[in-house]
Every structure is written in C-alpha cells, then in structure tokens.
Amino acid sequence: MPNGDAKHAYATQPQSDRQCEALCGWPVLDPRIEREFEKPAKRWLSGHRGIDLTAQAGTVIVAPQAGIIRFAGKVAEKDVVSMRHSNGVISTFEPATTTLTVGAAVTQGQFIGTVGGASDHCTGQCLHWGLKRGEDDYLDPQRYAGNQKIVLKPL
C-alpha cells in the first residue's frame, strides 16, 4: 500500500481549464485514454462499456467522486473494485485491488486501491473505468471527468 502522502497526492489536482468544472475527477494521475467508450447499439450487443486509462501495476487509484465501496473481490476471476456514488452511479475499476472494506465511505480524491491483480482486459497496461446508472445504462467516464466548455451558439 502506498505511503500516506501518495494516498492524497491526487486530491488536489489543479484544473487546467477552469471554464467548467468536471462532475468527476480522474481515478489516476496524468490520465491518458488507451481505448475510448463504445456504447453498444443494444444492451446485449458487444461494445466497450468504459474507458481504458494507461496505468501500470501498482498505480494508485483514487475516488473520482465521493461514495461508498460497494464491492472488492473477484468477478469471473478478475480483480474488481466498485463504488456507489451519492447520485446512484456506480464506478467500476479493473484490474484493481484494495484494502478498504465494503461499506467504507470515501471522499473524492481519496485513495481507494491500486491497479493490479488478475484481468484479461488490459494485460497489465491499463485500468478499465466503467460508469453505470441503473441496471444497464452505461455512461462514458470521459464525459464526466473531462472539463467541457459550454458556449451558446447563434440561431
């Protein structure tokens, strides 16, 4: 587990563009997207229900929003950590491990785990971050974490 300083290293990431603040923070420092979100046309079709962020084993993962640890363990032999945010949206991280227990409350930017463990997704080169609202409404994490400039356009 990282030392105490690393646990809070990302909580005060400066916003490079203060025009509009993001709804979520990024779960890793210096986020680089390896693979973007691809919502399937129908809920049962294939797609990429999240984004893959460049991350090596041992990379610190922080809470993108305040919430509660919902799950920490194996899903189909993959190491997964998920958390429920106050708005009901669930963040899921893979491969990820944590020493936090289910039910632990965390604040935005707080250490929640590290990249690592079993996965067939990125073969040790990324962190998959998924966002889900309800049973099968998958959201694009980049739209919630990236700052967006909102402008009015003439008619």
Backbone bond lengths (Angstrom), bond angles and torsions (degrees), N, CA, C in turn:
res aa  C-N    CA-C-N  psi(-1)  N-CA   C-N-CA  omega(-1)  CA-C   N-CA-C  phi
1 M - - - 1.455 - - 1.518 108.28 -
2 P 1.329 118.18 140.25 1.449 121.62 -178.62 1.519 111.99 -63.68
3 N 1.322 116.07 159.14 1.462 119.54 178.49 1.520 110.19 -69.84
4 G 1.311 116.71 170.34 1.456 122.04 -175.66 1.516 114.11 -56.33
5 D 1.349 117.50 -36.80 1.455 119.80 -179.71 1.527 111.33 -65.63
6 A 1.334 117.29 -39.51 1.461 120.81 -178.18 1.522 111.25 -66.60
7 K 1.322 117.37 -29.63 1.458 120.38 -178.49 1.518 111.76 -61.92
8 H 1.303 117.10 -30.12 1.455 120.71 -175.93 1.522 112.54 -113.44
9 A 1.317 117.26 10.19 1.456 121.46 -174.48 1.522 112.82 -63.23
10 Y 1.320 118.60 -28.25 1.448 120.67 -174.32 1.517 112.66 -100.77
11 A 1.303 117.36 -6.74 1.468 120.43 -175.20 1.519 112.27 -64.33
12 T 1.323 117.66 -24.32 1.457 120.09 -176.62 1.520 111.60 -116.10
13 Q 1.342 117.51 34.85 1.456 119.73 177.51 1.519 109.41 -58.12
14 P 1.328 118.04 128.50 1.461 118.61 178.70 1.526 110.51 -72.17
15 Q 1.308 116.31 145.09 1.453 120.84 174.88 1.525 106.72 -83.44
16 S 1.326 117.77 123.71 1.448 120.70 -177.88 1.530 111.41 -75.48
17 D 1.322 117.37 -23.10 1.448 121.05 -178.54 1.522 107.48 -136.03
18 R 1.295 117.25 105.78 1.462 121.72 -174.02 1.529 112.92 -87.24
19 Q 1.327 120.07 16.48 1.450 120.73 -178.47 1.523 110.98 -64.66
20 C 1.303 117.60 -42.78 1.461 123.01 175.90 1.515 106.92 -145.07
21 E 1.307 117.39 133.83 1.452 119.38 179.57 1.511 110.04 -85.98
22 A 1.313 114.98 147.34 1.451 121.62 179.16 1.524 110.60 -73.49
23 L 1.324 116.75 155.09 1.453 121.85 176.58 1.520 111.61 -75.53
24 C 1.331 116.57 -26.90 1.471 123.42 179.80 1.514 109.42 -129.34
25 G 1.320 115.92 156.31 1.448 120.43 167.56 1.527 108.15 -89.98
26 W 1.295 117.32 171.15 1.462 121.68 175.28 1.526 109.05 -82.57
27 P 1.317 118.68 144.48 1.467 120.70 -179.37 1.532 114.17 -78.93
28 V 1.341 117.89 -9.31 1.462 121.63 177.21 1.525 109.02 -134.86
29 L 1.320 115.60 155.06 1.457 121.51 176.72 1.523 108.86 -72.53
30 D 1.311 117.76 144.43 1.458 123.57 177.49 1.531 111.48 53.48
31 P 1.332 117.67 59.93 1.459 120.57 -176.02 1.527 113.07 -66.92
32 R 1.315 115.24 129.29 1.470 122.36 174.15 1.524 107.12 -128.61
33 I 1.295 116.37 125.32 1.456 120.62 -176.41 1.525 110.48 -84.17
34 E 1.329 114.63 122.19 1.466 122.30 176.99 1.528 110.61 -85.83
35 R 1.320 115.19 -40.74 1.464 121.00 -179.96 1.524 108.18 -142.64
36 E 1.321 115.73 132.33 1.454 120.88 -176.82 1.525 112.32 -86.61
37 F 1.298 114.59 168.04 1.457 124.48 177.62 1.529 110.04 -67.24
38 E 1.325 116.43 136.24 1.465 121.68 175.84 1.527 107.27 -134.94
39 K 1.325 116.09 96.47 1.465 120.12 -179.18 1.525 108.93 -70.82
40 P 1.329 117.02 129.26 1.463 118.68 178.49 1.531 111.21 -68.13
41 A 1.325 116.57 150.22 1.462 121.29 179.58 1.534 111.17 -62.65
42 K 1.307 116.85 -36.37 1.473 123.57 175.39 1.518 107.07 -127.73
43 R 1.311 117.38 148.70 1.465 120.71 -172.97 1.518 114.06 -58.98
44 W 1.322 119.00 -23.95 1.463 121.81 -178.14 1.531 112.73 -92.61
45 L 1.334 117.63 -6.73 1.467 120.35 -179.43 1.532 111.00 -83.95
46 S 1.313 115.70 164.34 1.465 119.70 179.49 1.523 109.98 -72.74
47 G 1.299 114.97 157.24 1.455 123.46 179.11 1.522 107.52 -177.92
48 H 1.293 117.27 -170.06 1.464 121.88 175.58 1.516 106.07 -123.54
49 R 1.316 115.93 99.69 1.463 123.28 -170.32 1.523 111.97 -87.24
50 G 1.309 115.78 53.81 1.451 122.75 179.64 1.510 108.76 163.69
51 I 1.321 115.83 -167.21 1.465 120.66 175.30 1.518 108.72 -127.04
52 D 1.316 115.64 151.86 1.458 121.89 175.42 1.520 108.22 -104.52
53 L 1.320 116.11 123.48 1.461 122.78 179.05 1.519 109.28 -105.24
54 T 1.315 117.65 136.63 1.452 121.27 177.21 1.528 108.70 -58.34
55 A 1.323 116.87 124.19 1.467 121.19 -179.97 1.523 108.95 -165.46
56 Q 1.301 115.93 133.66 1.458 122.54 177.03 1.527 109.60 -92.57
57 A 1.308 115.98 162.31 1.467 121.02 175.59 1.525 108.71 -54.78
58 G 1.317 116.47 136.71 1.458 122.00 -179.52 1.516 114.06 93.47
59 T 1.330 118.23 -9.29 1.463 121.19 178.05 1.531 109.56 -62.74
60 V 1.319 116.35 135.07 1.463 122.22 179.78 1.527 109.87 -71.34
61 I 1.334 115.59 136.33 1.463 122.64 174.88 1.530 107.09 -111.50
62 V 1.346 116.12 132.38 1.462 120.71 177.77 1.528 109.51 -119.66
63 A 1.311 115.73 158.22 1.463 121.30 -179.36 1.524 110.39 -67.68
64 P 1.336 117.90 123.66 1.464 119.96 177.97 1.526 112.69 -70.49
65 Q 1.326 117.05 -22.72 1.465 124.93 174.82 1.519 106.68 -149.13
66 A 1.301 116.74 163.71 1.463 119.90 174.08 1.524 109.00 -62.87
67 G 1.319 116.14 151.76 1.461 119.62 178.61 1.510 112.24 176.26
68 I 1.317 114.68 -162.64 1.463 122.72 -177.80 1.527 108.15 -127.05
69 I 1.318 116.48 135.65 1.466 119.57 175.33 1.529 106.92 -64.11
70 R 1.294 115.58 123.56 1.474 122.26 -174.78 1.519 111.42 -100.55
71 F 1.346 116.86 -35.59 1.457 121.41 -177.07 1.515 108.59 -154.51
72 A 1.323 116.22 142.89 1.468 122.64 173.40 1.523 106.70 -148.91
73 G 1.309 115.99 111.99 1.458 119.37 -178.79 1.510 111.39 164.22
74 K 1.327 114.87 -153.14 1.462 121.06 -176.14 1.520 111.27 -102.40
75 V 1.329 114.68 138.05 1.462 123.24 171.49 1.517 105.29 -128.81
76 A 1.332 116.90 114.97 1.471 121.59 -178.12 1.529 110.70 51.89
77 E 1.339 115.99 45.56 1.474 123.60 178.58 1.524 114.20 69.12
78 K 1.348 118.69 11.00 1.457 122.42 178.26 1.520 109.19 -107.58
79 D 1.339 117.03 141.78 1.467 121.67 178.01 1.526 109.57 -82.65
80 V 1.338 115.42 122.21 1.461 122.51 -173.44 1.524 109.82 -133.57
81 V 1.331 115.69 142.12 1.461 122.93 169.85 1.524 105.69 -126.34
82 S 1.337 116.29 131.92 1.463 118.68 175.41 1.522 109.33 -132.28
83 M 1.323 113.96 154.23 1.456 120.00 178.63 1.516 110.07 -139.45
84 R 1.331 115.49 147.78 1.471 121.87 177.19 1.519 107.17 -102.80
85 H 1.332 114.78 129.65 1.455 121.14 178.44 1.522 109.67 -91.72
86 S 1.324 117.17 165.72 1.464 121.26 -175.21 1.527 112.84 -61.27
87 N 1.327 117.88 -24.61 1.465 120.88 179.11 1.533 112.41 -86.14
88 G 1.347 117.17 5.76 1.459 121.73 178.51 1.512 114.69 88.89
89 V 1.315 117.96 -9.98 1.463 121.50 178.13 1.523 109.01 -72.51
90 I 1.329 116.25 143.37 1.464 122.31 179.99 1.518 109.57 -110.63
91 S 1.333 116.81 128.42 1.460 122.97 170.66 1.521 108.29 -97.35
92 T 1.319 116.19 135.90 1.461 121.44 177.26 1.524 108.83 -126.46
93 F 1.335 115.71 136.92 1.459 121.91 -178.63 1.520 109.72 -124.83
94 E 1.350 115.98 135.90 1.470 121.55 179.18 1.514 109.71 -151.93
95 P 1.318 120.12 137.20 1.457 127.68 -10.95 1.524 109.72 -76.30
96 A 1.303 115.66 136.12 1.460 120.37 -177.46 1.523 110.28 -149.98
97 T 1.314 114.94 144.74 1.463 121.38 174.88 1.529 107.93 -131.55
98 T 1.313 115.12 157.06 1.462 120.17 -179.77 1.515 110.22 -149.27
99 T 1.316 115.05 157.86 1.463 121.05 172.32 1.526 110.30 -101.54
100 L 1.344 116.72 -3.57 1.466 120.83 177.74 1.524 109.59 -74.49
101 T 1.314 115.93 153.49 1.458 120.10 179.99 1.529 110.37 -99.54
102 V 1.319 115.57 155.81 1.458 120.95 176.29 1.526 107.95 -57.74
103 G 1.319 115.83 133.45 1.462 121.50 -177.78 1.514 113.50 97.90
104 A 1.345 117.84 -10.41 1.466 120.67 179.40 1.524 109.79 -67.31
105 A 1.330 116.44 130.26 1.459 121.96 177.34 1.522 109.05 -85.29
106 V 1.328 116.19 136.61 1.464 121.37 178.87 1.523 109.34 -131.72
107 T 1.316 115.50 151.57 1.453 121.33 177.41 1.531 109.13 -99.03
108 Q 1.319 116.23 162.56 1.463 119.93 177.93 1.522 109.11 -58.84
109 G 1.327 116.04 132.87 1.454 121.89 179.20 1.514 114.25 87.28
110 Q 1.320 118.65 -6.48 1.471 121.75 -179.83 1.523 110.67 -77.45
111 F 1.313 116.43 144.77 1.462 123.41 175.36 1.526 109.91 -55.99
112 I 1.352 116.46 128.85 1.468 119.44 175.07 1.522 112.26 -123.42
113 G 1.324 118.63 -13.60 1.457 119.35 179.53 1.521 111.51 169.42
114 T 1.329 113.47 -167.46 1.462 120.13 177.91 1.529 109.38 -134.22
115 V 1.317 114.42 153.72 1.459 120.37 174.90 1.516 107.68 -71.16
116 G 1.307 116.61 130.67 1.459 120.06 177.52 1.508 111.57 153.97
117 G 1.316 113.99 169.97 1.448 120.46 -178.66 1.517 110.02 103.68
118 A 1.296 115.29 -167.95 1.459 121.47 -176.23 1.522 111.56 -80.01
119 S 1.334 115.14 138.41 1.459 121.25 176.45 1.512 109.13 -163.70
120 D 1.310 116.72 148.87 1.458 120.57 172.14 1.521 109.75 -111.63
121 H 1.316 115.09 11.83 1.458 119.88 -171.93 1.524 113.43 -88.59
122 C 1.305 116.78 -56.55 1.470 120.37 -171.91 1.516 113.71 -116.97
123 T 1.307 117.85 -1.22 1.468 122.85 -177.05 1.530 112.66 46.86
124 G 1.334 116.84 51.87 1.457 122.04 172.72 1.504 116.73 76.64
125 Q 1.323 118.83 11.69 1.458 120.60 -176.34 1.522 114.43 -116.58
126 C 1.327 117.58 -1.31 1.465 117.75 -177.20 1.518 111.32 -155.46
127 L 1.323 113.76 171.70 1.456 123.01 171.59 1.514 106.72 -119.61
128 H 1.328 116.93 123.50 1.460 121.23 175.59 1.521 107.53 -87.50
129 W 1.347 116.53 125.89 1.457 122.61 177.79 1.520 107.97 -118.89
130 G 1.320 115.70 116.80 1.451 121.14 177.42 1.515 110.81 -113.95
131 L 1.331 116.06 148.75 1.470 122.78 175.23 1.524 107.68 -125.60
132 K 1.323 115.69 133.75 1.456 119.47 -178.52 1.521 109.56 -138.37
133 R 1.337 114.21 136.57 1.463 121.53 175.62 1.525 106.17 -117.68
134 G 1.310 117.08 122.91 1.463 120.11 -177.48 1.524 110.82 74.26
135 E 1.330 115.95 -158.17 1.468 120.86 -175.84 1.520 113.90 -75.02
136 D 1.325 117.72 -38.23 1.461 118.19 -174.16 1.523 113.85 -148.22
137 D 1.315 117.02 27.74 1.458 121.06 177.34 1.526 108.27 -99.60
138 Y 1.320 115.84 90.70 1.459 121.23 -178.69 1.517 109.82 -83.34
139 L 1.320 115.66 137.64 1.457 123.07 -176.55 1.521 110.03 -113.41
140 D 1.310 116.35 155.17 1.462 122.10 178.20 1.535 108.75 -85.69
141 P 1.342 117.99 108.61 1.476 119.78 -178.89 1.523 113.77 -57.49
142 Q 1.315 117.89 -31.92 1.460 120.63 -178.81 1.529 111.08 -62.26
143 R 1.312 117.92 -34.44 1.467 121.48 179.23 1.520 111.72 -68.55
144 Y 1.329 117.34 -25.95 1.459 121.07 -178.68 1.525 112.35 -92.36
145 A 1.320 117.32 -26.63 1.462 120.93 -177.45 1.519 112.73 -96.08
146 G 1.299 117.89 -29.06 1.460 120.39 -177.82 1.506 111.48 -80.97
147 N 1.318 116.10 138.45 1.463 120.02 174.58 1.516 108.48 -67.88
148 Q 1.301 115.94 139.59 1.451 120.58 178.78 1.510 109.30 -127.13
149 K 1.294 115.80 138.75 1.460 120.92 177.03 1.525 107.28 -91.60
150 I 1.317 115.91 126.33 1.454 121.46 179.76 1.534 107.54 -106.54
151 V 1.320 115.66 125.10 1.454 120.04 179.69 1.517 109.28 -132.81
152 L 1.333 115.56 152.29 1.453 120.73 174.40 1.529 107.94 -90.95
153 K 1.315 115.69 136.81 1.461 120.23 179.24 1.526 108.29 -110.29
154 P 1.329 115.69 144.08 1.473 118.68 178.85 1.519 110.70 -65.35
155 L 1.328 115.57 152.40 1.468 121.58 177.84 1.497 111.65 -72.54
